[in-house]
Amino acid sequence: MTDKISIIIPVYNVEPYIRKCLDSVINQSYTNLEIICIDDGSTDNSSKICYEYAEKDSRIKIFHTANNGASYARNLGINNSTGLYIGFIDSDDWIEPNMYEVLYTKIKNYDVTFSIISYYRNTDKESVVMANRENIPVKTLNQQELLMYSADLDNYISFGHVIWNKLYTAEYVKKNNLTFNPNLRTAMDMLFSYEFILADSSCTGVYCDKSLYHYYQRGDSISTTLTQKYKILRLRVCDSCIEMLKKNKYTDISKYLKRFYCYTASRYVEDAIYSGDNKEFEFMQREMELYLNEYVELNKAYPDRVERIKKLLAIKI
């Protein structure tokens, strides 16, 4: 455990959660860590708590930005990181004590570009393991396999296009100038994930089926209180990733993202029905129709899913 891992944590108004997050990081079994906290203009005591921890643990470094968003904060973290590997944690989440030891062991043993583990989805009421429907073999995964497991969320949900259940090789990130789009306040993980894998055909990975990250879904987070602007932005990012796959001759894999696009739009249709927003309802119905054929094709074994989609398309409000 002589290689340094840089852990980047954007921090913004997370006073009730940041202690649990930092406790889980500083108590990792893998100890050679550089813990980079980026205070993104917090107006509560989040920054004060970070400094409190930094006084006790010299591995913690603190930087400040003026509420420029998580993408900007993560980019600042990347630019100031000195580790051979980079990991990302959201400041309202927490991790199991051996998470980085497991990720590091896999990335070293298989000599790959990045390593991946499974995770829990936590709410105030429950903790659910995000289990894959299909097994991912424990072996060196090539670019095509990595893209497939990322895009087919129906079968490989724990792989996903999120960044916090992964450990990245810093050299690969910096050599390919990989950054987060600072204009995005949502879905930036998805865009980064596909840009990372597609940056070089030599990209490889390894998956470990251990749930070691706790993704906490807060009731007031962006992901659970999406405005129409953010919903549309998420769909546009997904479409950008579809185009990236097609451009790189992975059209066969892009259909899985198209299925995800149609499903996501259908959830937004349900939101619009609940809120009585006729304009958003009609807009999202049209978005569903864009990739309806791919959705139906990939859900032949699930007629109830297809029936649900068709019912939502038939509704008029």
MONORHU-V593442 format. One record per backbone hydrogen bond with DSSP energy under -0.5 kcal/mol. CO is the residue of the C=O (numbers start at 0). NH is the residue of the N-H. E is the energy in kcal/mol with one decimal. If there is no record, write none. Layout:
BEGIN
co->[CO/CO]
nh->[NH/NH]
e->[E/E]
END
This chain:
BEGIN
co->[3/3/4/4/5/5/6/6/7/8/9/10/13/13/16/17/18/19/20/21/22/24/28/30/31/32/33/33/34/34/35/35/36/36/37/37/38/38/44/45/46/47/48/49/50/51/52/52/56/58/60/62/64/68/69/70/71/72/73/74/75/77/83/83/84/85/86/89/93/95/96/97/98/99/100/101/102/103/104/105/106/112/113/114/115/117/117/118/119/119/120/121/125/127/128/134/136/140/141/142/143/144/145/146/147/148/150/151/151/154/154/155/155/158/162/164/165/166/167/167/168/169/170/171/172/173/176/179/180/186/187/188/189/190/191/192/193/194/195/196/199/203/203/204/205/207/207/209/209/211/212/212/213/213/214/214/215/217/220/220/221/226/227/228/229/230/231/232/233/234/235/236/237/238/239/240/241/242/243/244/245/249/249/250/252/252/253/254/255/256/257/258/259/260/261/262/263/264/265/266/267/268/269/270/271/271/275/276/277/278/279/280/281/282/283/284/285/286/286/287/288/290/291/292/293/294/295/296/298/301/301/302/303/304/305/306/307/308/309/310]
nh->[83/84/6/33/7/86/8/35/88/37/90/39/16/17/20/21/22/23/24/25/26/27/30/32/4/34/6/35/36/60/8/37/38/62/10/39/40/64/48/49/50/51/52/53/54/55/55/56/59/34/36/38/66/72/73/74/75/76/77/78/79/80/169/170/5/167/7/92/213/98/28/101/102/103/104/105/106/107/108/109/111/168/205/166/207/211/212/129/121/214/127/216/122/120/130/136/138/204/145/146/147/148/149/150/151/159/152/154/155/132/133/158/159/161/165/116/87/114/85/169/172/173/174/175/177/176/178/181/183/190/191/192/193/194/195/196/197/198/198/199/202/112/113/140/115/117/209/117/211/95/119/214/93/215/121/216/217/220/223/224/224/230/231/232/233/234/235/236/237/238/239/240/241/242/243/244/245/246/247/249/248/252/253/254/255/256/257/258/259/260/261/262/263/264/265/266/267/268/269/270/271/272/273/274/275/276/277/280/281/282/283/284/285/286/287/288/289/289/290/290/291/294/295/296/297/298/298/299/301/304/305/306/307/308/309/310/311/312/313/314]
e->[-1.8/-1.4/-0.6/-2.8/-0.6/-2.9/-0.5/-3.1/-2.2/-2.2/-0.8/-3.3/-2.0/-2.5/-1.8/-2.8/-2.8/-1.7/-1.2/-2.9/-1.3/-1.6/-0.7/-2.4/-2.1/-0.5/-3.3/-0.8/-0.7/-3.0/-3.1/-0.5/-0.7/-2.6/-3.2/-0.7/-0.7/-2.6/-2.3/-2.0/-2.2/-1.9/-2.0/-2.2/-1.8/-0.6/-0.7/-1.7/-1.7/-2.4/-3.1/-2.9/-1.0/-2.1/-2.7/-2.2/-2.2/-2.1/-2.6/-2.4/-1.3/-1.2/-2.0/-0.6/-3.2/-3.0/-3.0/-2.1/-2.8/-1.9/-2.9/-2.4/-2.5/-2.3/-2.4/-2.1/-2.3/-2.2/-2.7/-2.1/-1.3/-1.9/-1.1/-2.0/-2.6/-1.6/-0.8/-2.6/-0.6/-2.9/-2.4/-3.2/-2.7/-3.0/-1.7/-0.5/-1.5/-1.7/-2.6/-2.3/-2.1/-2.6/-1.6/-2.4/-2.5/-0.5/-1.9/-0.8/-2.2/-1.5/-1.7/-1.0/-1.5/-0.5/-1.0/-2.3/-0.5/-1.9/-2.8/-0.6/-1.9/-2.8/-2.7/-1.7/-2.7/-1.1/-0.5/-0.6/-1.8/-1.6/-2.4/-2.5/-1.8/-2.3/-2.6/-1.9/-2.3/-0.9/-0.7/-0.6/-2.0/-0.9/-1.3/-3.5/-2.3/-0.8/-2.2/-1.5/-0.9/-3.1/-3.4/-0.7/-1.4/-0.8/-3.5/-0.6/-1.0/-1.1/-1.1/-1.1/-0.5/-2.2/-2.6/-2.0/-2.4/-1.8/-2.3/-2.4/-2.1/-2.3/-2.1/-2.0/-2.0/-2.3/-2.0/-2.1/-2.1/-2.7/-1.7/-3.4/-1.7/-0.8/-1.7/-0.8/-1.7/-0.8/-1.9/-1.9/-1.8/-2.5/-2.5/-2.5/-2.7/-2.5/-1.8/-1.7/-1.7/-1.8/-1.9/-1.9/-2.1/-2.2/-2.2/-2.2/-1.4/-1.6/-1.2/-2.3/-2.4/-2.0/-2.8/-1.9/-1.7/-1.7/-2.1/-1.6/-0.8/-0.7/-0.6/-0.7/-1.1/-1.8/-2.6/-2.5/-2.3/-0.6/-0.9/-0.9/-1.7/-1.1/-1.4/-2.5/-2.0/-2.1/-2.4/-2.2/-2.1/-2.0/-1.2/-1.0]
END
